Amino acid sequence: MRVRFGLALAAVAAAATAVVLTVFVVHDALADGDPASDYLINQQLFLPFKADLSGNEAKELTGILEDSKQQGFPLKVAVISSRYDLGSVPSLFGRPEQYASFLGQEDFYFWKSELLVVMPQGYGLYKHSGVHPGDRAVVTRLRPPGTSAIPPLIASAQRAVRALAARRGITLAARSSSGASPWRDRAEIIAGVLVLCAIGIVVRLVLRR
C-alpha cells in the first residue's frame, strides 16, 4: 500500500515538473524560427517578448483589433522592437515592408487577412491579394516610431490601425480584452492536460488499492 501511495506521489511530482518544463520549453520553441508566424496563426496580434501585456497600450491595441474584426476589417499586426523578435530572420530588422511580405507568405495557408508590421524604422503592409494603394498611402503619411521602446511602438501601431480603419469609414472603439500572452495560453492548455493525466494516474492507483 505504501509503495503504491509512493508511486502516486511520484507521478504527481513528475507531472508537476513536466508542467514547469512545458511552460519554458513552449516559450523557447516559439522564440525559435519566426515567432510572429506561430502567434498569428490563431491570434490577431504579435507583441515583443518583453512587452507588458497588462499595460494599457497592449490592452487597447488588442481591443481595437477585435473591434476592427467585428466591423468587417480583420487585420493582423506584428510589433517588432528588436532583432530578437524576429527569431531566425534578424536580417529583416529595420525592413518592415520586406518582413511583412516574408511573414504574410509564411502563414499563407492559415489566413488571408491584411498584415501590418510596425518597427522603429516604419511600417510594412502585406496582403495575399494585394495591398490597396490607399492603405499604402495611409501608412506612408504616418511618422515612423523612431524608437525601440515598446510602449511608443504599440501606440504607433494603434494609430496605424485606426488610420487604416478610418479609410474604410470605420471608427474603432476598444473592446475589453484579457491581454493574455498567446504562448502562455498554449502552455496553460498543455499544463492542464498534464495535470489531468496526473490526477487520472492517482485515481487509478487509489482504486486499485
C-alpha positions in Angstrom: 0.0 0.0 0.0 2.8 2.4 0.9 4.6 1.5 -2.3 1.5 2.3 -4.4 1.0 5.6 -2.5 4.6 6.5 -3.1 4.2 5.8 -6.8 1.2 8.0 -6.8 3.1 10.8 -5.2 5.9 10.3 -7.7 3.5 10.5 -10.6 2.1 13.8 -9.3 5.6 15.2 -8.8 6.6 14.1 -12.3 3.5 15.8 -13.8 4.2 19.0 -11.8 7.8 19.0 -13.1 6.5 18.5 -16.6 4.2 21.4 -16.2 7.0 23.8 -15.3 9.3 22.5 -18.0 6.5 22.8 -20.6 5.9 26.4 -19.9 9.6 27.2 -20.6 10.0 24.8 -23.4 7.0 26.1 -25.3 8.1 29.7 -24.9 11.6 28.9 -26.1 10.3 26.9 -29.0 8.2 29.8 -30.1 11.2 32.0 -29.8 13.0 29.9 -32.4 12.3 30.3 -36.2 9.9 33.2 -36.8 7.9 33.7 -33.6 5.3 36.0 -35.2 4.3 33.4 -37.8 3.4 31.0 -34.9 1.4 33.5 -32.9 -0.5 35.0 -35.8 -1.9 31.6 -36.9 -4.6 32.0 -34.3 -4.0 35.5 -32.9 -4.5 38.9 -34.3 -1.5 40.4 -32.6 2.1 39.6 -32.0 3.9 41.8 -29.4 7.6 41.8 -28.5 8.5 39.2 -25.9 9.4 42.0 -23.4 6.1 43.7 -23.8 4.0 44.4 -20.7 0.8 42.6 -21.7 -1.0 44.1 -18.7 -0.3 47.6 -19.8 -3.0 49.9 -21.2 -1.3 50.2 -24.6 -1.3 46.5 -25.2 -4.9 46.0 -24.0 -6.1 48.9 -26.1 -4.4 47.6 -29.3 -5.9 44.2 -28.7 -9.3 45.8 -28.2 -9.3 47.9 -31.3 -8.2 44.9 -33.4 -11.1 42.9 -32.0 -13.5 45.8 -32.8 -12.0 46.1 -36.3 -12.6 42.4 -37.0 -16.2 42.7 -35.7 -16.8 45.6 -38.1 -15.5 43.6 -41.1 -11.9 44.7 -41.3 -9.8 41.8 -40.0 -6.2 42.8 -39.6 -3.1 41.0 -38.3 -0.4 43.1 -36.5 3.2 42.3 -35.7 5.0 44.8 -33.4 8.8 44.3 -33.7 11.2 46.1 -31.3 14.4 44.2 -31.9 16.2 41.5 -33.9 15.3 39.1 -31.1 11.6 39.3 -32.0 12.4 38.0 -35.5 13.9 34.7 -34.3 15.9 33.2 -37.2 15.5 36.1 -39.6 17.2 39.0 -37.7 18.5 40.4 -41.0 15.0 41.7 -41.8 15.0 44.0 -38.8 14.7 47.6 -40.0 13.0 46.4 -43.2 9.3 46.4 -42.3 8.0 46.1 -45.8 10.2 43.1 -46.6 9.4 41.4 -43.3 5.7 41.9 -43.8 6.0 40.1 -47.2 8.0 37.3 -45.6 5.6 36.9 -42.7 2.5 37.0 -44.8 3.8 34.3 -47.1 4.9 32.2 -44.1 1.3 32.0 -43.0 -0.3 31.8 -46.4 -2.2 28.7 -45.7 -3.6 29.9 -42.4 -5.0 33.3 -43.0 -5.5 35.9 -45.8 -6.1 39.0 -43.8 -4.1 42.2 -44.3 -1.0 42.3 -42.3 0.6 45.4 -40.6 4.2 45.3 -39.4 5.4 48.0 -37.1 9.1 48.6 -36.4 11.1 51.5 -35.1 12.0 52.4 -38.7 8.4 52.4 -40.0 5.5 50.3 -41.3 5.0 47.4 -43.6 1.9 46.1 -45.2 1.1 42.8 -46.9 -2.0 41.0 -48.3 -2.1 37.9 -50.5 -4.5 39.5 -52.9 -2.5 42.8 -53.0 -2.4 45.8 -50.7 -4.7 48.7 -51.8 -2.8 51.8 -52.8 -5.0 53.8 -50.4 -3.7 51.7 -47.5 -0.1 52.3 -48.5 -0.7 56.0 -48.8 -2.1 55.9 -45.2 0.9 54.3 -43.6 3.3 56.4 -45.8 1.8 59.5 -44.2 2.4 58.2 -40.7 5.6 59.2 -38.9 7.9 56.2 -38.1 8.0 55.4 -34.4 11.7 56.2 -34.3 12.3 54.2 -31.1 12.6 50.6 -29.9 10.8 51.4 -26.7 7.8 49.1 -26.6 5.0 51.5 -25.4 5.6 54.1 -28.2 5.8 51.2 -30.7 2.4 49.9 -29.6 1.0 53.4 -29.6 2.2 53.8 -33.2 0.5 50.5 -34.1 -2.7 51.8 -32.6 -2.6 55.0 -34.7 -1.8 52.9 -37.8 -4.7 50.5 -37.2 -7.1 53.4 -36.6 -6.0 55.2 -39.7 -6.4 52.1 -41.9 -9.9 51.5 -40.4 -10.8 55.2 -40.9 -10.0 54.9 -44.6 -12.8 52.3 -44.7 -15.2 54.6 -42.8 -14.7 52.5 -39.6 -14.4 54.2 -36.2 -12.8 51.9 -33.7 -13.7 51.7 -30.0 -11.5 49.4 -27.9 -13.3 46.3 -26.6 -12.4 44.7 -23.3 -9.6 42.2 -23.6 -7.7 40.0 -21.2 -4.4 40.9 -22.9 -3.1 37.4 -22.2 0.1 36.2 -23.9 -0.5 33.7 -26.7 2.4 31.4 -25.7 1.1 31.5 -22.1 -2.3 30.4 -23.3 -0.9 27.5 -25.1 1.3 26.5 -22.2 -1.6 26.6 -19.8 -3.6 24.3 -22.0 -0.8 21.8 -22.2 -0.2 22.2 -18.4 -3.9 21.5 -17.8 -3.8 18.3 -19.8 -0.7 17.1 -17.9 -2.4 17.8 -14.5 -5.5 15.9 -15.6 -3.3 13.0 -16.6 -1.6 13.0 -13.2 -4.9 13.1 -11.4 -6.1 10.1 -13.6 -3.0 8.1 -12.6 -3.6 8.9 -8.9 -7.3 7.9 -9.1 -6.4 4.7 -10.9 -3.8 3.7 -8.2 -6.2 4.5 -5.4 -9.0 2.4 -7.0 -6.6 -0.5 -7.4 -5.6 -0.2 -3.8 
